[in-house]
């Protein structure tokens, strides 16, 4: 076990998912000597019974901030995957003193005052709006959309996906204070064609962040865990 460059990772999963999405990444990072935690957000995963009908983006941001406070985590490498990038952006605005670096993993990276819904395709936006009007949590998209077809993974993921609290996708991110100048990286998954993520990748790169691509699909924490863990560890060690 290599511990000379031990880092503290906090991993935030994407929509409809809980900490279970990091099942195969966590042990790989820990085997390298890193401290790793992955809090599940309200209404998702093993917390699906807590706040699923009421949680908004502020709730999810607070979930992560309180986790870092209770675990006394400092110098955190904060990783947001997919929707998790919306959450980690809010966390940076709320608790910048605890964060050492940010890694966006095929993630939405919102601009100030924008919400996840602002980056959705028109047909997705229309569907989400219908759930909002009915005040209903949003069902997960089919795994085929993410090109997850391996039977054992499908069997693992399918029963764990839960309806996502709609308010989290409509509340805009607020970055009222000056965001700190810290290392940022964006990892783009080449097998997932989504314009909003490509735009986030390019926009983040223009700020001076490190940008790189991996040959993986969007569910890389489970479909390409070794490569995902390797790149996360490499980026963290460079900071």
N, C-alpha and C positions, 0 to 999 in steps of 0.2 A: 504493500500500500504506500503510495507516494503522498506525503503530507507536508512537504516543504513549501508548497504553494497552495495551501488549503484555502478554499473560497467558500462563501456562504451563499447558496442558491435558494431563492424562493421561486417556485414554478407555478404559474397561473394557467389553468387549462382554458380551452375554448368553450363556446356555447354548447349547451345540452350535456356537457361533460363534467365530471368531478375529478378529484385527485387520481382516480383510477387510470386516467389517460396517461399518467407518467409512470405506470407500473414497471416498465422495462428500462426507463431512463434513470430513475432514482438509484437503483442498485449499481448501475454502471458508473454514475458520478461518485457515489459513495465508495466504490472500489478504488477510486483514484484519490481518496482521502478527503473529499469535500463534504461539507455539511449541507444537507439538502432537506427542504421541507416543501410541501405542496398543499396549502390550505384549500379545502373545497368551499366554493362560494355558496351563499344562502340560496336555497331552493333547488340545488343541483346535487348530483351524486348521493352520498350518504346523508346529505342535508336536504334532500328533496322535500322533506316534510316541514322544513323550517323556512317560512317566508316565501314560498313559491308563488303565492298570489299577490304579495305586496312588495317584494324586493325590487329596488331600483338600482341604478348605477352607483349612487352614493352608498347604498348598503354593501355592494360588492367591494367598493373601495375601502370602506370601513372594515370589512371582513379581513382584508389583507393587512391594513394598518394595525388593527388590534392583534392579529397573529404575530406580527413583528414585535409589537410591544410586549406581549405576554411571554414570548420566547426570548426576549431581549436580544434581538438580532440587529447587528450593526454591519456596516460595510457590505450590504447585500447586493448580489448580482440578481437583479429582478428580471425574470423571463416571462413574457406574455405570448402565448400562442393563440392565433386566430382572434376571437373576441377578447381573449385575455389581454391583448394589446390595448384595448380601450380601457380596461381596468387598471393596468399598470401605468398608463399615462396619468390617470387620476390619482393613483398612489404616489407617483413622483411629485405631483402638485401638493399632496397632503402631508407627506412625510419625507421630504428630500434629504433630511439629515441622516436617514438610515440607509440610504441607497448609494452604493459605490459605482454601479454601472447598470445599464439597461440593455437587454437583448430582446428584439422583436423577432419571434419565430413565425414566419408566414402569417403575420399579424396585421390587423387593422390598427392604424396609427392615426388617431383623430386630431384634427386641427382644433384650436380653441373654439368653443361654442358649438361644436358639431357632435352628433351622436352616431351610433352605428348605422341607424336607419338612413342617414345621409349618404352612405356609401353603398347602399344596397341597389341592386338592379331594379328597374321599374316593376317587373312582375313580382319580385320578392317584396318590394316596398308595398305594393298593393295588398299582397297576402298578409303581411305583418300588420298593416293598418286594419284589416278586417278583424284580426284577433284583438287588437287594441280596442276597437269599438265594442267588441263583445266582452272585454275584460277577461280574456282567456290566455293562459300560458300558451306558448308557441311550440308545436310539435317539431321534432327533429326532422331534417331532410333525410331522404334515403341514403344509405351508405354508398350506394352505387354512384351517387353524385360525387363522392370523394374518392371514387375508384378503389374502395376497399372491398375486395372480393375473396380474399383468402378465408376459407371456411372457419378455421379456428378463431380467427380475429373477428369475423362477423358474429360468431356465436358468443364471443366475449363482450363485444361492444354493444350489440343490439339491446340486450335487456338492461343495460346500464345507462343508456341515453334516456333523459327525462325531458319533459316539456320545460321550455325556458321561460323565466319570468319576463313578460313583454316590456315592462317598464325600463328594464336595464338597457334595452335597445333603442329607446326613444329619449332618454335623458341625455342632454349634451354634457360633454366634458367641460369643466371649468378650471382654467389654469390662471387664477387671479394673481398669484405671486410669480416673481421671476423664476423660471425654471433654472436649476443649477447647471453649470457647465460640467458635464460628466461624460464618460465614454459611453457611446451608443453604437449598437450594431444591429443590422437587419439580415436575417437569413431567409432567403426566398426558396420555396420548393418548386422546382421546375416542372413537375408533372401536374401541377394544379393551375389551371388557366382561369384566373379571376382578375379582372381589370383593376378592382379597388386595391388588391394586394400588390399588383405590379406598380400602381401609382404610389402607394405608400413606400414601397421599396425605393423607387426613384426619388421621391420627395425627401425621404430620410437621407439618402446618399448625398443630396445637395447640401445638407447641413454639415457635412464633414464626417458623418458616421461611417463606420466600416460596413460594407455591403458585400455579401457573398451568396452564392446559390448552391443548393445541393440537389442531387438527382433523386428526388423523393416526391411522394404525393403529400397532400395536405395533412393527413393523419400520421405524419412522420414520427411522433413520439411512440406510436405502436407499430407502424409498418417499417420504420427505419431507425430503431432505438439506438443502435450502436453508432451510426453516423451522427444522429442528433446529439447524443451525449458527447461524442468526440469533438464536434464543432463547438458546442456550448463550453466545454472545458477549455478548449484552445482559445476561444475568445476571452474567457474570464482570466486565463493565465497571462494574457497579453496586456492586462490593465494594471 
